[in-house]
Amino acid sequence: MSDFRTRDTAPGERVEAGAYQALTANPPQTRGARLATPAGEETGRMEELLRTLCDLPGPTGQEEAVTGWVARQWEGRGEVTLTPVGNLFLHIPGPGPRVLLAAHADELSLIVRSVTADGFLRVLPGERDVFSFPYFIGQRFRILADGGEVPGILATTTGHALTPEQRDRTRLSWDDLFIDLGMTAEEAAEAGIGVGTRMVWDPGISKVGRLLVGKAMDDRLGVAVLVELSRRLAERKPRFDVTLALTVQEEIGMVGASSLARDGRTFDVGFIIDNGLAGDIPTVAEAHMPVRLGGGPALVHRDSSVHYSRRLIAELRAVAQEHDIPVQDVVLYHYSSDGAHLVRQGMETLLVAPPIRYSHSPFEAVDPRDVESTVRLFEAYLAESAPE
């Protein structure tokens, strides 16, 4: 968006990529035409996948850690290709129509614009969103230096050092903020930190009740849908010619999606999987955002850029009813996705949006059951029959 297991990840702990593979080694067997997927085991696998993907650093313009990990998961499941701009494709042949499912790989980030003589980093957003500064002050960041990751904290003048003028200010600008590395300028340079170095939040990933909370749920939940869906489609015969895609640089203006149809690639139908907005918190009126966590993915009728296919909404709703998969309906404003570029490239398009709370923050919250329901929805829509 350009917005049942209980293991917590300690601050700074990196999630092992093998956790998801271990859970997929012996998947539960599904028989019959209906996809009565058990919530516990499948949702546990989804939680581990989300932990792994959200832990990967993928700032806008530097998404290689995410696309590289996904490419390894996609090996042997179809033809995997990477475009010059960094978009990643998995083609699973089948009878037409040609269906594209896409999610974006990048996450919110900061970028260094200068380094002070004392070794502090002056930064700007890596995207074009207008951030609320309270989400940033005091947050830990992972600086993606040339020599390896370096920890830092975003700071500003506080407490007794504030001047009377600073105390009276109600708004901050980027000139008031900086990254403290605990290094000299020379040490920062030796670590490979300079103008253009990117960084991502480092809040850790926590289980809070039934929710999974951390950075980059936007849009690693969409990436998780494509990874898990590729695994399930490998066991079943798709009734379409299916292409899964990770796009780059969505957060700065849906840039990667604008080239999805290059090199002769053409698609009849396009689905975007991006996070939606949950309105089930005290400060949001239900009349404005009637979407709840745990209610399944939202079928988006329109956002600020485009109206989506009414036919595809009806088709997915019918599939959801047949397989007892919860879905919701929503109209989004102050929100855009890669979907507008799919329409411009001639595709009938729908945005499917598993909801999150607290979008564009380091504490984005999701219910893994909603992401699992999204996988089940597309598995039922795309696959010809259940495995024997």
N, C-alpha and C positions, 0 to 999 in steps of 0.2 A: 504494500500500500504506500502511495505517494502522499492510515490509521486503522490404581488400586493397590499401586505398589508404593512403598513409603521410604525410599532411599534418598536422603538429601545429599547434595554435593557441597562440600565445604568450600568456603571462599578460596579461590586460587586453584582448586583441584580441577584437573582436566579430565573430562569423561573419556573412558577408553572406547575407541571405535569398535572394539570387538563385542561390546555388550549387545548391540542389536543383532550382529551376526549369530551370537550364541543363542538368542531367542528364536531366530528364524531357522535354525538347523533342523528342528523337528516340529514343524508347524502343525496345528490341529487340522484334522481332515474335515472338509465340509462336503456333505453329500446332499443330493436333491437339488431341485431348481431354486428353492428359497435359500437366501443367505442368512441363516439364523446364527450369525457369528456370536460366540460367547463374549460378553463384555469384559470379563476379567482378564483372560489370557491375551486376547488380541489388544486390549487397551494397555496392558502391561508392556507388550512389545512396542506399541506406539509411543508410550512414555519414554522408553529407552532410546528409541529412534529420535524423538524430539530433543532429548538431552544431548545426544551426540551431535546433531546438526546445529543446535543453538550454540554449543560450545565452540564450533569452528568459527574462526574470524573471516568475515567476508564483507569488508567495507566496499562501498560503491567504487568501482574502478579497480578493485583488487579482490575479485571473487574466486581466485584460483583454488583456495583451500576447500571451498564448498563444491565447486564443479569437479575438482579432481577426485574428491571422496565419492561423489555420486557416480562419476564415470566408472570407478572401480566396482561399485555395486551393480551397475548396469551391464558389465561385461558378461557375455554369453546369453543375454536376454534379447538381443537384436543388434542392429547396426548402430554403433555409437560414433558420433562425429562432433567435432568442435569447430566453430566458425572463427574467422580472424578476429571478430570483436569479442569473442568469449562465450557466445551462446552455446549450450550443450544440447545435443539431440539424441534420443533413442527412438529408432524406427522399428516397430513390430509389424511386419507385413500381415495383411489380411484383405478380405474383400472390401470394396468401397462402401460408403463414402470415406474420404480421407479426413480423419479427426485429429486435431491437435489439442493437447492439454499442456498448459504452460504455467510455471510459477517462477518468481524472480529469486535470484540467489543472493542479492546484495542486502546489506543491513545498514542502519544508521551509523554514522561515524563522524569523527573530527579529522581535520587535516592541518598540518603545521604550515603556518604562513611565515613565521620567522622564529629565530632562537635568540634570546637576549644574551648579553655578555655574561650574565650570571648563570646561564643554563636553563632558564625557564622557557617553555614553549608557548608562543602566541598562536592561537588556533582559530579556525572557522569551521562551520559545518561542512561535511563532505557532500551534503545534499542541499536542496533548496527550501526545505521546510523551515518554518519559523518556530523555533523551539521555545518552550517555557523554561527559563533558566533554573528554577528550583529543582528541576529534574537532573540538572547537571552538577551543581555545586556539591563538592565533597565526594563525588563519584570516583571510583577507581576505574582506570582505563588500561587496556593492553596496547602499548605502543608497538607497532609492527615495524621495528627497526631492521635495517639491512643485516645486522649481525644477530638477529633473534629478538624475541619479544622482551620488552622492558616494561615494568609496572610504573604507573604514574597516577597522580590524583589531580582532579580539576579543582582549582582553588580561586579564591578572591580575598580581598581584605575583610577581616572579621573582627568582632569583639572590640577590645580596647584600642586597637590600632586605627579604628575608623575615625575619620574627621567628622565634625558636626555636619558638614555638607553631605558626606557619604551616608551618614545615619539617616538623613532626611530623604534620600533618594528612594523611589519606589520601583524603579526599573533599572536593569543593568544592560550593558552592551557587551559585545565580544571583547572590547578593549578593557573591560573590567575583569576578565577571566584569563587564566593561564594554567598550564600543566606544570606541576612540580614533580621533577624526576629525582630529586635528591642528588643531582649530578652537577658538575661544572659544565660549561659550554664545551670544553675540550673533551671531557668524558662522553658527553652526548654525541659529539662528532665521531669519536672512536667507536661508539656503539652503532653507528650508521643512522643517526637521527638528524634530519635536516628538513629544509623546505620541501613539502610534498609528502612527508611521512604521514601515514594514516594510523588511526587508532580506533578501537571499539571499546564499548563498555565492558566491565569485568565484574558483574554483580554476583556471579555464581548462579546456579539453577536450583530452586528450592521447591519442595512439595509443601503446599499450604492447603490443608484440608484435602479436597478433591482436585485442587488446581495445581498446575505446574507454572511456576513464575520465574521469569528471567528476561534476558535480552533476546532480540532477534526472532521472537515468535513470528514477527512480520519480516519475511514470509517463509521462515523455515518450516512452518506448519504446512504450507503448500508444497515445499520440497519434499517433506516427509510423505505426503500423499502420493507423490509421483514415485518415490523410491519403493514404498510398500506396494503400490499398485503394480509396478513393474514385476515385482516378485510373484504376485498373484496371477497376473496375466501370463507369466511364463508357464504356469500350470494349467492354463485354460486357453481355449481357442477364441481370439477376439473376432467379433462379427463385423469389425471395421478395420480399415488400414490405419493403425494408430501410431502417432508420433508424440512422445513426451519431450518437453523442452524446459531447460532452465535459462532464463533471460538474465542479462546483466544490466546494471545502471538504471534500474527502474526508479529508484528513489530520487534521482535527479531529473526525471522527466520521461520515463518509459523509453529510454534510448535504445536498449537492446531489442525490445519488441518491435521497433520500427524496421528491423532488418530480418524478421523471421522468415519472410517469403523470398529471401535472396537465393541465388544459385539455383533457380528453377524450382524451388520448393513451393508447392501449392497445396492448400487445404480447403476443404468444403465447410467444415464446422470447427470452431475454436472454443475451447473452454479455458478460462483463467481461474486458477485457484489461488486466491489471496485472502488474507485475513479480513474478516468483517468487524463490525463494531458492536459490542454488547452494551445494551443500555440498562442492565440490571444492577445499577449502583445508585445510592441515594441522591446523587447530584444530577442525574439524567432523567428526564421525564419519559415515561413509557410511550406517551403520545408522539415523542420525537424519535425514539429508537426502540421499537417493540421487539427486541431480539435479546435472548437470554443464553448464558452459558448452559450447556447441557441439553439445549433444545435442538441440536443438530446444525448442519451447515445452512446458511441463508442463501436462497435463490434471489439474486439481485435484479430488480426490475430496471433500475437506472442508477447512474451515479452522476457526478458533476460533468462528465465528458460525453456520455453515450447512453442511449436506451438499448437494453438487451433483448434478445430474441424471445418473444412470447411463446413461440412454438417449442423452443428448447426448454423453457420453464415448464410447460405443460408435460413434455416428455419425461423430464427428470422427476416431476411430482408424481406422475403415474408409476414410475419405477420405484420411487420411495414408498408409495402406498402398497404396492405389490409385495415388497420385501420388508415391510414394517421398519423402515428407516426414517427417523425423525428429520424433518426439514422445516425451515422457517422462510418467511418472505420479508424483503426489506427494500426500501428506497433510500439510497445514500446521498448525502450532500456534503460538500467540503471533502470530497474523496474522489480519487481517480485511480485507475489501474491500467495494466497493459491492454485491457479489453478494447479501448478506443482504437489502438493501432491494429488490432486484428480486424475490426470492422473496416478500417481504411484499406486494408489489404484484401478485402473482398470476402471475408469469412462471416458466416452467420455465427454470432458470438453470445456466450453467456458467462457471467462472473458468478462463481460459486464460492461462498465466503464463510468458512468456519469462524465463529466469533471469538474476539479477544476483548479483555478489559485493559484499559490504560495503554492505548496504542501510542507508539513513538515515545516510549519511555524505557528505562532499564528494568522495569518491573511489569512487563507485559504478562498477562495471566490468561491461560487457556485451560479448558477442560479436555483432556486427551480423548474422551469419548466422542467429542464433536469431530475431531480429526479422523478417528477410526470410522465414524459414520460416513464421512466424506469418501473414504476409501471404499467402503461397502457400496455406496451409491454409484460410484463410477465403475466398480467391478461388475455390479449388476447391469449397468447400462451397456458396458463395452463387451462383456464376455458372452459367448454363445451359449454355454452351458456350464453347470457345475462339474468339478472334476469327479471322476469315477472313484 
